[in-house]
Amino acid sequence: MSKESRTARRHRGDAEAARATREVASRAVRRLDVLEWVILFAAALLSVGAGALVALLAAHSFGLPFRATLIVASLLIFGVPGWFAVRRARREDEAFREKILREIGGSDV
């Protein structure tokens, strides 16, 4: 066997391994995207349920309108923690970008 054929076989094997890795990573990303949407939907349902409980208690105790209280309470219960989560994620992304830029020598990529 010549050296070129071994090199060609190794290159083909590396290309096949890279393709398989991309396929597995792509499948994992799709599954995580679905899981993210399921968690978001569950959080929205829980916030509506908690908002309904708050609205029921407020309507009974303070005489506030149920529907308006439900909307406000649900938005607050879902929106406030969501705002903090988005803010934290953006801060982490920015820190990661800065770390990468420092590692590659500060070039703007």
Phi and psi restraints in degrees (value plus and minus 20) as a CYANA .aco file:
   2 SER   PHI    -106.9   -66.9
   2 SER   PSI     142.3   182.3
   3 LYS   PHI     -85.6   -45.6
   3 LYS   PSI     -55.2   -15.2
   4 GLU   PHI     -84.5   -44.5
   4 GLU   PSI     -59.6   -19.6
   5 SER   PHI     -88.6   -48.6
   5 SER   PSI     -57.0   -17.0
   6 ARG   PHI     -85.2   -45.2
   6 ARG   PSI     -60.9   -20.9
   7 THR   PHI     -84.7   -44.7
   7 THR   PSI     -61.7   -21.7
   8 ALA   PHI     -84.2   -44.2
   8 ALA   PSI     -61.7   -21.7
   9 ARG   PHI     -84.7   -44.7
   9 ARG   PSI     -61.9   -21.9
  10 ARG   PHI     -83.6   -43.6
  10 ARG   PSI     -62.0   -22.0
  11 HIS   PHI     -82.8   -42.8
  11 HIS   PSI     -62.6   -22.6
  12 ARG   PHI     -82.3   -42.3
  12 ARG   PSI     -61.5   -21.5
  13 GLY   PHI     -84.9   -44.9
  13 GLY   PSI     -60.9   -20.9
  14 ASP   PHI     -84.5   -44.5
  14 ASP   PSI     -61.6   -21.6
  15 ALA   PHI     -84.7   -44.7
  15 ALA   PSI     -60.3   -20.3
  16 GLU   PHI     -86.2   -46.2
  16 GLU   PSI     -61.5   -21.5
  17 ALA   PHI     -84.8   -44.8
  17 ALA   PSI     -59.7   -19.7
  18 ALA   PHI     -85.1   -45.1
  18 ALA   PSI     -60.7   -20.7
  19 ARG   PHI     -83.5   -43.5
  19 ARG   PSI     -64.2   -24.2
  20 ALA   PHI     -83.6   -43.6
  20 ALA   PSI     -59.6   -19.6
  21 THR   PHI     -84.8   -44.8
  21 THR   PSI     -63.3   -23.3
  22 ARG   PHI     -81.6   -41.6
  22 ARG   PSI     -59.9   -19.9
  23 GLU   PHI     -84.7   -44.7
  23 GLU   PSI     -65.5   -25.5
  24 VAL   PHI     -84.6   -44.6
  24 VAL   PSI     -62.8   -22.8
  25 ALA   PHI     -83.8   -43.8
  25 ALA   PSI     -60.9   -20.9
  26 SER   PHI     -82.7   -42.7
  26 SER   PSI     -63.1   -23.1
  27 ARG   PHI     -83.7   -43.7
  27 ARG   PSI     -61.5   -21.5
  28 ALA   PHI     -83.7   -43.7
  28 ALA   PSI     -61.2   -21.2
  29 VAL   PHI     -84.0   -44.0
  29 VAL   PSI     -62.3   -22.3
  30 ARG   PHI     -81.7   -41.7
  30 ARG   PSI     -63.8   -23.8
  31 ARG   PHI     -84.8   -44.8
  31 ARG   PSI     -60.4   -20.4
  32 LEU   PHI     -86.8   -46.8
  32 LEU   PSI     -54.9   -14.9
  33 ASP   PHI     -82.5   -42.5
  33 ASP   PSI     -64.0   -24.0
  34 VAL   PHI     -83.6   -43.6
  34 VAL   PSI     -64.1   -24.1
  35 LEU   PHI     -81.1   -41.1
  35 LEU   PSI     -59.6   -19.6
  36 GLU   PHI     -81.4   -41.4
  36 GLU   PSI     -63.6   -23.6
  37 TRP   PHI     -86.7   -46.7
  37 TRP   PSI     -57.7   -17.7
  38 VAL   PHI     -83.9   -43.9
  38 VAL   PSI     -63.6   -23.6
  39 ILE   PHI     -85.1   -45.1
  39 ILE   PSI     -61.8   -21.8
  40 LEU   PHI     -82.2   -42.2
  40 LEU   PSI     -63.5   -23.5
  41 PHE   PHI     -83.9   -43.9
  41 PHE   PSI     -62.3   -22.3
  42 ALA   PHI     -83.7   -43.7
  42 ALA   PSI     -60.3   -20.3
  43 ALA   PHI     -84.0   -44.0
  43 ALA   PSI     -59.5   -19.5
  44 ALA   PHI     -84.8   -44.8
  44 ALA   PSI     -62.5   -22.5
  45 LEU   PHI     -84.2   -44.2
  45 LEU   PSI     -62.7   -22.7
  46 LEU   PHI     -84.3   -44.3
  46 LEU   PSI     -56.9   -16.9
  47 SER   PHI     -88.2   -48.2
  47 SER   PSI     -56.3   -16.3
  48 VAL   PHI     -87.2   -47.2
  48 VAL   PSI     -60.8   -20.8
  49 GLY   PHI     -83.0   -43.0
  49 GLY   PSI     -65.0   -25.0
  50 ALA   PHI     -85.6   -45.6
  50 ALA   PSI     -58.6   -18.6
  51 GLY   PHI     -82.9   -42.9
  51 GLY   PSI     -57.4   -17.4
  52 ALA   PHI     -86.1   -46.1
  52 ALA   PSI     -60.2   -20.2
  53 LEU   PHI     -84.7   -44.7
  53 LEU   PSI     -65.0   -25.0
  54 VAL   PHI     -82.6   -42.6
  54 VAL   PSI     -62.8   -22.8
  55 ALA   PHI     -85.3   -45.3
  55 ALA   PSI     -59.2   -19.2
  56 LEU   PHI     -84.3   -44.3
  56 LEU   PSI     -65.3   -25.3
  57 LEU   PHI     -85.9   -45.9
  57 LEU   PSI     -61.4   -21.4
  58 ALA   PHI     -88.1   -48.1
  58 ALA   PSI     -59.7   -19.7
  59 ALA   PHI     -85.7   -45.7
  59 ALA   PSI     -60.1   -20.1
  60 HIS   PHI     -94.3   -54.3
  60 HIS   PSI     -62.1   -22.1
  61 SER   PHI    -101.2   -61.2
  61 SER   PSI     -64.2   -24.2
  62 PHE   PHI    -130.5   -90.5
  62 PHE   PSI     -24.4    15.6
  63 GLY   PHI      54.2    94.2
  63 GLY   PSI       1.2    41.2
  64 LEU   PHI     -96.3   -56.3
  64 LEU   PSI     132.3   172.3
  65 PRO   PHI     -86.0   -46.0
  65 PRO   PSI     112.9   152.9
  66 PHE   PHI     -82.9   -42.9
  66 PHE   PSI     -69.2   -29.2
  67 ARG   PHI     -83.9   -43.9
  67 ARG   PSI     -66.4   -26.4
  68 ALA   PHI     -84.6   -44.6
  68 ALA   PSI     -61.6   -21.6
  69 THR   PHI     -85.6   -45.6
  69 THR   PSI     -58.0   -18.0
  70 LEU   PHI     -80.8   -40.8
  70 LEU   PSI     -66.3   -26.3
  71 ILE   PHI     -84.2   -44.2
  71 ILE   PSI     -69.0   -29.0
  72 VAL   PHI     -84.5   -44.5
  72 VAL   PSI     -66.0   -26.0
  73 ALA   PHI     -85.0   -45.0
  73 ALA   PSI     -62.3   -22.3
  74 SER   PHI     -83.9   -43.9
  74 SER   PSI     -63.1   -23.1
  75 LEU   PHI     -84.0   -44.0
  75 LEU   PSI     -60.7   -20.7
  76 LEU   PHI     -87.1   -47.1
  76 LEU   PSI     -63.1   -23.1
  77 ILE   PHI     -86.9   -46.9
  77 ILE   PSI     -54.5   -14.5
  78 PHE   PHI    -108.7   -68.7
  78 PHE   PSI     -59.2   -19.2
  79 GLY   PHI     -96.8   -56.8
  79 GLY   PSI     -61.3   -21.3
  80 VAL   PHI     -84.8   -44.8
  80 VAL   PSI     -72.0   -32.0
  81 PRO   PHI     -83.5   -43.5
  81 PRO   PSI     -54.4   -14.4
  82 GLY   PHI     -83.5   -43.5
  82 GLY   PSI     -59.5   -19.5
  83 TRP   PHI     -83.2   -43.2
  83 TRP   PSI     -63.9   -23.9
  84 PHE   PHI     -83.3   -43.3
  84 PHE   PSI     -60.5   -20.5
  85 ALA   PHI     -85.3   -45.3
  85 ALA   PSI     -62.7   -22.7
  86 VAL   PHI     -85.9   -45.9
  86 VAL   PSI     -61.5   -21.5
  87 ARG   PHI     -82.4   -42.4
  87 ARG   PSI     -62.8   -22.8
  88 ARG   PHI     -85.5   -45.5
  88 ARG   PSI     -61.8   -21.8
  89 ALA   PHI     -83.2   -43.2
  89 ALA   PSI     -61.2   -21.2
  90 ARG   PHI     -84.6   -44.6
  90 ARG   PSI     -60.0   -20.0
  91 ARG   PHI     -84.0   -44.0
  91 ARG   PSI     -62.1   -22.1
  92 GLU   PHI     -85.3   -45.3
  92 GLU   PSI     -60.7   -20.7
  93 ASP   PHI     -81.8   -41.8
  93 ASP   PSI     -63.3   -23.3
  94 GLU   PHI     -84.2   -44.2
  94 GLU   PSI     -61.2   -21.2
  95 ALA   PHI     -84.2   -44.2
  95 ALA   PSI     -59.0   -19.0
  96 PHE   PHI     -85.7   -45.7
  96 PHE   PSI     -63.1   -23.1
  97 ARG   PHI     -81.8   -41.8
  97 ARG   PSI     -63.2   -23.2
  98 GLU   PHI     -82.5   -42.5
  98 GLU   PSI     -59.9   -19.9
  99 LYS   PHI     -82.9   -42.9
  99 LYS   PSI     -63.7   -23.7
 100 ILE   PHI     -84.0   -44.0
 100 ILE   PSI     -64.1   -24.1
 101 LEU   PHI     -82.4   -42.4
 101 LEU   PSI     -58.6   -18.6
 102 ARG   PHI     -85.8   -45.8
 102 ARG   PSI     -57.7   -17.7
 103 GLU   PHI     -90.0   -50.0
 103 GLU   PSI     -53.1   -13.1
 104 ILE   PHI    -111.8   -71.8
 104 ILE   PSI     -13.6    26.4
 105 GLY   PHI      76.7   116.7
 105 GLY   PSI      -2.0    38.0
 106 GLY   PHI      60.0   100.0
 106 GLY   PSI     -13.1    26.9
 107 SER   PHI     -92.8   -52.8
 107 SER   PSI     129.2   169.2
 108 ASP   PHI    -109.8   -69.8
 108 ASP   PSI      76.3   116.3
